[in-house]
Amino acid sequence: MTEHHHPVRVRVANIGSNPLPEYATPQSAGLDLRARLDGPVVLQPGERRLVPTGLHIELPDGFEAQVRPRSGLAYKHGLTVLNSPGTIDADYRGEIGVILIHHGQEPFTLEPGERIAQLVVASYARVEWAPVNQPADLALTDRGVGGFGHTGTE
């Protein structure tokens, strides 16, 4: 672990039989979340499903957890997280569930304990609005009012 990475202590209750999420490599940002299922579940093309993980967490104030897709499942099978990234607030104590959607062409069988998503814990800033009268009152930038897709069009 490098000097600038200090672990964030997160209390966790695991009501399933899967191991606690782990980092795949020393520099991975996300922890793999596993499906808490009693048996295989078949997802049909176009189907979405809330898949439980068995995990309940207590994040420190000022942190959130983001539920993100796993690139392998997305690329190989068209399976992704529908509300990506899903946000888990520090005051949420319910079971973490993953909303999966199947964009593939063939039915996909989800196995108990399968790695279905990744969890990234991140700090965030709270906003305190400072209203101004009109957009011209905001600081000028090189980009200015250039809209979506505006950069890199030269």
Short mmCIF file of the C-alpha atoms (twelve columns), coordinates in Angstrom:
data_MODEL
# 
_entry.id   MODEL 
# 
loop_
_atom_site.group_PDB 
_atom_site.id 
_atom_site.type_symbol 
_atom_site.label_atom_id 
_atom_site.label_alt_id 
_atom_site.label_comp_id 
_atom_site.label_asym_id 
_atom_site.label_seq_id 
_atom_site.Cartn_x 
_atom_site.Cartn_y 
_atom_site.Cartn_z 
_atom_site.pdbx_PDB_model_num 
ATOM 1   C CA . MET A 1   0.000   0.000   0.000   1 
ATOM 2   C CA . THR A 2   1.430   3.364   -1.019  1 
ATOM 3   C CA . GLU A 3   1.800   6.323   1.319   1 
ATOM 4   C CA . HIS A 4   -1.208  8.251   -0.044  1 
ATOM 5   C CA . HIS A 5   -3.746  5.424   0.347   1 
ATOM 6   C CA . HIS A 6   -5.130  5.093   3.842   1 
ATOM 7   C CA . PRO A 7   -7.790  2.426   4.314   1 
ATOM 8   C CA . VAL A 8   -11.246 3.692   5.229   1 
ATOM 9   C CA . ARG A 9   -12.780 1.646   8.030   1 
ATOM 10  C CA . VAL A 10  -16.220 0.376   6.955   1 
ATOM 11  C CA . ARG A 11  -18.296 -1.738  9.319   1 
ATOM 12  C CA . VAL A 12  -20.028 -4.607  7.525   1 
ATOM 13  C CA . ALA A 13  -22.642 -7.252  8.330   1 
ATOM 14  C CA . ASN A 14  -22.616 -10.205 5.929   1 
ATOM 15  C CA . ILE A 15  -25.920 -12.135 6.059   1 
ATOM 16  C CA . GLY A 16  -24.954 -14.378 3.135   1 
ATOM 17  C CA . SER A 17  -22.507 -17.237 2.736   1 
ATOM 18  C CA . ASN A 18  -20.195 -15.430 0.291   1 
ATOM 19  C CA . PRO A 19  -16.813 -14.132 1.456   1 
ATOM 20  C CA . LEU A 20  -16.464 -10.411 2.086   1 
ATOM 21  C CA . PRO A 21  -15.656 -8.394  -1.067  1 
ATOM 22  C CA . GLU A 22  -11.963 -8.257  -1.929  1 
ATOM 23  C CA . TYR A 23  -9.737  -6.233  -4.216  1 
ATOM 24  C CA . ALA A 24  -8.556  -8.306  -7.197  1 
ATOM 25  C CA . THR A 25  -5.149  -6.589  -7.373  1 
ATOM 26  C CA . PRO A 26  -3.125  -4.284  -5.084  1 
ATOM 27  C CA . GLN A 27  -4.179  -1.198  -7.083  1 
ATOM 28  C CA . SER A 28  -7.811  -2.109  -7.821  1 
ATOM 29  C CA . ALA A 29  -10.279 0.683   -7.045  1 
ATOM 30  C CA . GLY A 30  -13.291 -1.613  -6.774  1 
ATOM 31  C CA . LEU A 31  -14.206 -4.554  -4.560  1 
ATOM 32  C CA . ASP A 32  -16.078 -7.407  -6.230  1 
ATOM 33  C CA . LEU A 33  -19.698 -7.850  -5.103  1 
ATOM 34  C CA . ARG A 34  -21.153 -11.371 -5.228  1 
ATOM 35  C CA . ALA A 35  -24.719 -12.578 -5.789  1 
ATOM 36  C CA . ARG A 36  -26.537 -13.924 -2.711  1 
ATOM 37  C CA . LEU A 37  -28.768 -16.509 -4.384  1 
ATOM 38  C CA . ASP A 38  -30.239 -19.852 -3.274  1 
ATOM 39  C CA . GLY A 39  -29.738 -21.320 -6.744  1 
ATOM 40  C CA . PRO A 40  -29.042 -20.347 -10.347 1 
ATOM 41  C CA . VAL A 41  -31.172 -17.529 -11.791 1 
ATOM 42  C CA . VAL A 42  -31.715 -17.145 -15.540 1 
ATOM 43  C CA . LEU A 43  -31.879 -13.621 -16.930 1 
ATOM 44  C CA . GLN A 44  -33.591 -13.334 -20.301 1 
ATOM 45  C CA . PRO A 45  -32.446 -10.754 -22.864 1 
ATOM 46  C CA . GLY A 46  -33.888 -7.370  -21.863 1 
ATOM 47  C CA . GLU A 47  -34.690 -8.524  -18.309 1 
ATOM 48  C CA . ARG A 48  -33.661 -6.532  -15.255 1 
ATOM 49  C CA . ARG A 49  -33.411 -7.887  -11.726 1 
ATOM 50  C CA . LEU A 50  -32.460 -6.689  -8.267  1 
ATOM 51  C CA . VAL A 51  -29.777 -9.109  -7.078  1 
ATOM 52  C CA . PRO A 52  -29.017 -9.180  -3.332  1 
ATOM 53  C CA . THR A 53  -25.426 -9.308  -2.066  1 
ATOM 54  C CA . GLY A 54  -25.960 -10.150 1.601   1 
ATOM 55  C CA . LEU A 55  -24.002 -7.074  2.662   1 
ATOM 56  C CA . HIS A 56  -25.107 -4.266  4.978   1 
ATOM 57  C CA . ILE A 57  -22.511 -1.532  5.519   1 
ATOM 58  C CA . GLU A 58  -21.867 1.476   7.737   1 
ATOM 59  C CA . LEU A 59  -19.842 4.082   5.867   1 
ATOM 60  C CA . PRO A 60  -18.146 6.954   7.689   1 
ATOM 61  C CA . ASP A 61  -19.683 10.407  7.285   1 
ATOM 62  C CA . GLY A 62  -18.404 12.067  4.106   1 
ATOM 63  C CA . PHE A 63  -18.180 8.802   2.139   1 
ATOM 64  C CA . GLU A 64  -20.400 7.022   -0.378  1 
ATOM 65  C CA . ALA A 65  -20.164 3.633   -2.057  1 
ATOM 66  C CA . GLN A 66  -20.674 3.374   -5.812  1 
ATOM 67  C CA . VAL A 67  -21.979 0.165   -7.409  1 
ATOM 68  C CA . ARG A 68  -20.473 -0.217  -10.879 1 
ATOM 69  C CA . PRO A 69  -20.569 -2.829  -13.639 1 
ATOM 70  C CA . ARG A 70  -17.857 -5.431  -14.120 1 
ATOM 71  C CA . SER A 71  -16.308 -4.921  -17.538 1 
ATOM 72  C CA . GLY A 72  -15.974 -8.651  -18.269 1 
ATOM 73  C CA . LEU A 73  -19.681 -9.341  -17.722 1 
ATOM 74  C CA . ALA A 74  -20.615 -6.293  -19.762 1 
ATOM 75  C CA . TYR A 75  -18.335 -7.151  -22.691 1 
ATOM 76  C CA . LYS A 76  -18.797 -10.934 -22.812 1 
ATOM 77  C CA . HIS A 77  -22.494 -11.183 -21.902 1 
ATOM 78  C CA . GLY A 78  -24.079 -7.701  -22.141 1 
ATOM 79  C CA . LEU A 79  -24.822 -7.716  -18.409 1 
ATOM 80  C CA . THR A 80  -24.503 -4.325  -16.695 1 
ATOM 81  C CA . VAL A 81  -25.679 -2.273  -13.732 1 
ATOM 82  C CA . LEU A 82  -28.814 -0.373  -14.758 1 
ATOM 83  C CA . ASN A 83  -28.409 2.691   -12.518 1 
ATOM 84  C CA . SER A 84  -24.683 2.977   -12.996 1 
ATOM 85  C CA . PRO A 85  -23.122 3.987   -10.781 1 
ATOM 86  C CA . GLY A 86  -25.624 3.204   -8.053  1 
ATOM 87  C CA . THR A 87  -25.035 5.328   -4.958  1 
ATOM 88  C CA . ILE A 88  -25.076 3.991   -1.403  1 
ATOM 89  C CA . ASP A 89  -25.280 6.844   1.087   1 
ATOM 90  C CA . ALA A 90  -23.505 6.772   4.448   1 
ATOM 91  C CA . ASP A 91  -26.834 6.581   6.319   1 
ATOM 92  C CA . TYR A 92  -28.200 3.556   4.358   1 
ATOM 93  C CA . ARG A 93  -28.311 0.352   6.404   1 
ATOM 94  C CA . GLY A 94  -30.304 -1.956  4.130   1 
ATOM 95  C CA . GLU A 95  -28.887 -4.838  2.147   1 
ATOM 96  C CA . ILE A 96  -26.813 -3.775  -0.845  1 
ATOM 97  C CA . GLY A 97  -28.647 -4.841  -3.990  1 
ATOM 98  C CA . VAL A 98  -27.390 -4.647  -7.555  1 
ATOM 99  C CA . ILE A 99  -29.850 -3.742  -10.332 1 
ATOM 100 C CA . LEU A 100 -28.642 -5.842  -13.252 1 
ATOM 101 C CA . ILE A 101 -29.954 -5.574  -16.807 1 
ATOM 102 C CA . HIS A 102 -29.235 -8.091  -19.542 1 
ATOM 103 C CA . HIS A 103 -28.506 -6.494  -22.922 1 
ATOM 104 C CA . GLY A 104 -27.165 -9.709  -24.462 1 
ATOM 105 C CA . GLN A 105 -28.848 -11.895 -27.086 1 
ATOM 106 C CA . GLU A 106 -28.916 -15.219 -25.183 1 
ATOM 107 C CA . PRO A 107 -30.295 -16.099 -21.736 1 
ATOM 108 C CA . PHE A 108 -27.644 -15.671 -19.026 1 
ATOM 109 C CA . THR A 109 -27.457 -17.934 -15.967 1 
ATOM 110 C CA . LEU A 110 -26.393 -16.132 -12.828 1 
ATOM 111 C CA . GLU A 111 -24.818 -18.511 -10.300 1 
ATOM 112 C CA . PRO A 112 -24.835 -18.153 -6.506  1 
ATOM 113 C CA . GLY A 113 -21.668 -16.376 -5.396  1 
ATOM 114 C CA . GLU A 114 -20.946 -15.022 -8.876  1 
ATOM 115 C CA . ARG A 115 -19.136 -11.689 -9.013  1 
ATOM 116 C CA . ILE A 116 -21.807 -9.360  -10.417 1 
ATOM 117 C CA . ALA A 117 -20.564 -5.811  -9.836  1 
ATOM 118 C CA . GLN A 118 -17.885 -3.795  -8.122  1 
ATOM 119 C CA . LEU A 119 -18.073 -1.441  -5.175  1 
ATOM 120 C CA . VAL A 120 -15.970 1.731   -5.042  1 
ATOM 121 C CA . VAL A 121 -15.881 3.733   -1.801  1 
ATOM 122 C CA . ALA A 122 -15.235 7.444   -2.347  1 
ATOM 123 C CA . SER A 123 -15.287 10.665  -0.375  1 
ATOM 124 C CA . TYR A 124 -17.519 13.474  -1.567  1 
ATOM 125 C CA . ALA A 125 -18.025 17.187  -0.974  1 
ATOM 126 C CA . ARG A 126 -21.333 18.720  0.102   1 
ATOM 127 C CA . VAL A 127 -22.498 21.754  -1.868  1 
ATOM 128 C CA . GLU A 128 -23.296 25.158  -0.405  1 
ATOM 129 C CA . TRP A 129 -24.914 27.201  -3.193  1 
ATOM 130 C CA . ALA A 130 -23.674 30.752  -3.845  1 
ATOM 131 C CA . PRO A 131 -26.395 32.211  -6.140  1 
ATOM 132 C CA . VAL A 132 -25.544 34.802  -8.789  1 
ATOM 133 C CA . ASN A 133 -27.986 36.816  -10.931 1 
ATOM 134 C CA . GLN A 134 -27.097 35.487  -14.389 1 
ATOM 135 C CA . PRO A 135 -24.590 33.228  -16.197 1 
ATOM 136 C CA . ALA A 136 -22.457 36.266  -17.125 1 
ATOM 137 C CA . ASP A 137 -21.737 36.700  -13.386 1 
ATOM 138 C CA . LEU A 138 -19.814 33.393  -13.338 1 
ATOM 139 C CA . ALA A 139 -16.031 33.394  -13.832 1 
ATOM 140 C CA . LEU A 140 -14.886 33.296  -17.471 1 
ATOM 141 C CA . THR A 141 -13.109 30.208  -18.844 1 
ATOM 142 C CA . ASP A 142 -11.518 29.273  -22.182 1 
ATOM 143 C CA . ARG A 143 -14.407 26.885  -22.857 1 
ATOM 144 C CA . GLY A 144 -17.120 29.330  -21.868 1 
ATOM 145 C CA . VAL A 145 -20.639 28.162  -22.761 1 
ATOM 146 C CA . GLY A 146 -19.531 25.359  -25.142 1 
ATOM 147 C CA . GLY A 147 -22.097 22.580  -24.756 1 
ATOM 148 C CA . PHE A 148 -22.138 18.793  -24.821 1 
ATOM 149 C CA . GLY A 149 -19.506 17.386  -27.151 1 
ATOM 150 C CA . HIS A 150 -18.059 20.866  -27.659 1 
ATOM 151 C CA . THR A 151 -14.465 20.040  -26.720 1 
ATOM 152 C CA . GLY A 152 -12.199 18.365  -29.253 1 
ATOM 153 C CA . THR A 153 -14.202 19.384  -32.326 1 
ATOM 154 C CA . GLU A 154 -11.484 21.485  -33.989 1 
# 
